[in-house]
Amino acid sequence: MKFITSICLIILLSFAACLYLPWWSIVFASFLVTAFIPQKPGKSFLSGFLGIGLLWGALSFYKSYLNEHLLAHKVSVLILKMDNPYLLIFATALIGALVAGFAALTGAYLRKKKA
């Protein structure tokens, strides 16, 4: 139950933080949630990874879908050298998920060190 709760909290806090703060505010949300909810480090990493991966994947797909993937097609050609907007959405979600996962892992190790 802690695992699902931490994923939901990470999603909610990150979404709220990114409305007013830069994109890297997901680090603070993931760190704080896993620092206050005790879990093993592996589960903490996974909760941060899944929380932000799902959030950023869903948001980037939604934003891209609204404009019929026009911008995603152009940016994927520039960055990935191929016309695949879904791969760009996956890369976006993966980058955010890794950043949040390592922040969550840091929060779990900090809690473990204090105990």
PABA-590721 format. One record per residue: residue in one letter; x negated, y negated, z of N, C-alpha, C in turn. Coordinates in steps of 0.05 Angstrom, whole numbers, always signed. Layout:
<nodes>
NODE	code	n.u	n.v	n.w	ca.u	ca.v	ca.w	c.u	c.v	c.w
NODE	a	X	Y	Z	X	Y	Z	X	Y	Z
...
</nodes>
This chain:
<nodes>
NODE	code	n.u	n.v	n.w	ca.u	ca.v	ca.w	c.u	c.v	c.w
NODE	m	-16	+24	+0	+0	+0	+0	-17	-25	+0
NODE	k	-41	-24	+13	-58	-47	+13	-69	-54	-15
NODE	f	-73	-32	-30	-83	-36	-57	-64	-52	-75
NODE	i	-39	-44	-75	-19	-57	-91	-14	-85	-80
NODE	t	-14	-89	-54	-10	-115	-42	-33	-134	-50
NODE	s	-57	-124	-50	-80	-141	-57	-79	-148	-86
NODE	i	-71	-130	-104	-69	-136	-132	-48	-158	-136
NODE	c	-25	-155	-123	-4	-176	-126	-13	-203	-115
NODE	l	-26	-203	-92	-36	-228	-81	-57	-241	-99
NODE	i	-75	-225	-110	-95	-236	-128	-82	-248	-152
NODE	i	-62	-235	-163	-48	-246	-186	-34	-272	-179
NODE	l	-20	-273	-157	-5	-297	-149	-24	-320	-142
NODE	l	-44	-315	-126	-63	-336	-119	-79	-346	-142
NODE	s	-87	-328	-160	-102	-337	-183	-86	-353	-202
NODE	f	-61	-345	-206	-43	-360	-224	-39	-388	-213
NODE	a	-33	-390	-187	-28	-416	-175	-53	-433	-175
NODE	a	-76	-421	-169	-101	-436	-169	-109	-446	-197
NODE	c	-104	-430	-217	-112	-439	-244	-93	-460	-256
NODE	l	-71	-465	-243	-54	-487	-251	-67	-514	-246
NODE	y	-83	-515	-225	-95	-541	-216	-125	-541	-217
NODE	l	-137	-518	-217	-167	-516	-215	-178	-503	-240
NODE	p	-204	-504	-244	-216	-491	-268	-212	-460	-268
NODE	w	-219	-448	-290	-214	-419	-294	-229	-403	-273
NODE	w	-252	-412	-264	-267	-396	-245	-256	-396	-217
NODE	s	-234	-409	-213	-221	-408	-186	-210	-380	-180
NODE	i	-209	-363	-200	-202	-335	-195	-221	-321	-176
NODE	v	-246	-331	-176	-266	-320	-158	-258	-324	-129
NODE	f	-249	-348	-123	-241	-353	-95	-216	-337	-87
NODE	a	-197	-334	-105	-173	-318	-99	-181	-289	-94
NODE	s	-197	-277	-111	-204	-249	-108	-221	-245	-83
NODE	f	-240	-263	-78	-257	-262	-55	-241	-263	-29
NODE	l	-223	-282	-27	-208	-286	-3	-189	-263	+3
NODE	v	-175	-254	-18	-156	-232	-13	-171	-207	-3
NODE	t	-193	-200	-16	-207	-175	-7	-223	-179	+19
NODE	a	-229	-204	+25	-242	-209	+51	-223	-206	+74
NODE	f	-197	-212	+69	-177	-210	+91	-161	-184	+91
NODE	i	-160	-170	+69	-147	-144	+69	-168	-122	+68
NODE	p	-171	-107	+90	-192	-87	+91	-187	-64	+72
NODE	q	-207	-59	+54	-207	-37	+36	-236	-28	+31
NODE	k	-239	-5	+20	-265	+4	+13	-275	-13	-11
NODE	p	-302	-16	-13	-312	-33	-35	-303	-25	-63
NODE	g	-301	+0	-68	-292	+9	-95	-264	+1	-101
NODE	k	-246	+4	-81	-218	-4	-85	-216	-34	-86
NODE	s	-233	-49	-72	-232	-78	-73	-240	-87	-101
NODE	f	-261	-75	-112	-269	-82	-140	-247	-76	-159
NODE	l	-235	-53	-156	-213	-45	-174	-189	-64	-172
NODE	s	-183	-72	-148	-160	-90	-144	-165	-117	-157
NODE	g	-189	-128	-154	-195	-153	-168	-196	-150	-198
NODE	f	-208	-128	-207	-210	-122	-235	-182	-119	-248
NODE	l	-165	-103	-236	-138	-99	-247	-121	-123	-245
NODE	g	-123	-137	-222	-106	-161	-219	-111	-182	-240
NODE	i	-136	-189	-244	-142	-210	-263	-141	-199	-291
NODE	g	-148	-174	-295	-146	-163	-322	-117	-163	-332
NODE	l	-99	-155	-314	-71	-155	-322	-60	-184	-326
NODE	l	-68	-202	-308	-59	-229	-310	-69	-243	-335
NODE	w	-95	-242	-340	-106	-255	-363	-98	-241	-389
NODE	g	-96	-215	-389	-87	-201	-413	-59	-209	-420
NODE	a	-41	-209	-400	-13	-216	-405	-10	-245	-413
NODE	l	-24	-263	-400	-22	-292	-406	-34	-298	-434
NODE	s	-57	-286	-440	-68	-292	-466	-52	-280	-489
NODE	f	-40	-256	-484	-23	-245	-505	+2	-262	-508
NODE	y	+14	-271	-486	+38	-287	-487	+33	-314	-502
NODE	k	+11	-327	-495	+4	-352	-509	-2	-348	-538
NODE	s	-15	-326	-544	-22	-320	-572	+3	-312	-588
NODE	y	+21	-297	-575	+46	-289	-588	+64	-312	-595
NODE	l	+64	-333	-578	+81	-356	-583	+74	-371	-608
NODE	n	+48	-371	-615	+40	-384	-640	+33	-364	-662
NODE	e	+44	-340	-660	+41	-319	-680	+12	-312	-685
NODE	h	-4	-314	-665	-33	-306	-665	-49	-323	-684
NODE	l	-40	-347	-691	-55	-363	-710	-83	-371	-700
NODE	l	-84	-381	-676	-109	-389	-665	-127	-365	-658
NODE	a	-115	-344	-649	-130	-320	-642	-143	-308	-667
NODE	h	-129	-309	-690	-142	-299	-715	-167	-315	-721
NODE	k	-165	-342	-719	-188	-359	-727	-211	-356	-707
NODE	v	-204	-355	-681	-225	-353	-661	-238	-325	-662
NODE	s	-223	-305	-667	-235	-278	-669	-254	-276	-692
NODE	v	-249	-290	-714	-267	-290	-736	-293	-304	-729
NODE	l	-290	-326	-714	-314	-341	-705	-331	-326	-685
NODE	i	-318	-314	-665	-333	-302	-643	-340	-273	-649
NODE	l	-320	-257	-658	-324	-229	-661	-333	-221	-689
NODE	k	-332	-240	-708	-339	-235	-736	-320	-215	-749
NODE	m	-296	-212	-739	-275	-196	-752	-248	-208	-745
NODE	d	-229	-203	-761	-202	-214	-757	-185	-194	-741
NODE	n	-188	-196	-714	-173	-179	-696	-166	-194	-671
NODE	p	-143	-207	-670	-135	-222	-647	-131	-205	-622
NODE	y	-124	-180	-625	-120	-163	-601	-146	-156	-588
NODE	l	-167	-154	-603	-193	-149	-591	-203	-174	-576
NODE	l	-196	-197	-586	-202	-222	-572	-187	-224	-546
NODE	i	-162	-216	-546	-146	-216	-521	-158	-197	-502
NODE	f	-166	-173	-511	-179	-154	-494	-205	-164	-482
NODE	a	-221	-177	-499	-246	-189	-489	-241	-210	-468
NODE	t	-221	-226	-472	-214	-247	-453	-206	-234	-426
NODE	a	-190	-214	-427	-181	-200	-402	-205	-186	-389
NODE	l	-223	-175	-405	-246	-161	-394	-265	-179	-380
NODE	i	-270	-203	-391	-288	-222	-379	-277	-231	-352
NODE	g	-251	-239	-352	-239	-247	-327	-238	-225	-306
NODE	a	-233	-200	-315	-231	-178	-297	-258	-172	-284
NODE	l	-279	-173	-300	-306	-168	-288	-314	-190	-268
NODE	v	-308	-215	-274	-314	-237	-256	-299	-233	-230
NODE	a	-273	-227	-232	-257	-224	-208	-264	-198	-193
NODE	g	-271	-178	-207	-279	-153	-194	-304	-156	-177
NODE	f	-324	-169	-188	-348	-173	-172	-344	-193	-149
NODE	a	-326	-212	-152	-319	-230	-130	-305	-214	-108
NODE	a	-287	-196	-116	-273	-179	-96	-292	-160	-83
NODE	l	-311	-150	-97	-331	-132	-86	-348	-147	-65
NODE	t	-355	-172	-71	-370	-188	-52	-354	-193	-27
NODE	g	-328	-198	-30	-311	-202	-6	-309	-177	+11
NODE	a	-308	-153	-2	-307	-128	+13	-333	-123	+27
NODE	y	-356	-128	+15	-382	-125	+28	-386	-144	+50
NODE	l	-376	-169	+47	-378	-188	+69	-362	-179	+93
NODE	r	-338	-169	+88	-322	-158	+110	-335	-134	+123
NODE	k	-347	-117	+107	-360	-93	+117	-384	-100	+134
NODE	k	-399	-121	+126	-422	-130	+141	-415	-142	+168
NODE	k	-392	-156	+169	-383	-169	+194	-374	-147	+214
NODE	a	-363	-125	+204	-352	-105	+222	-373	-88	+235
</nodes>
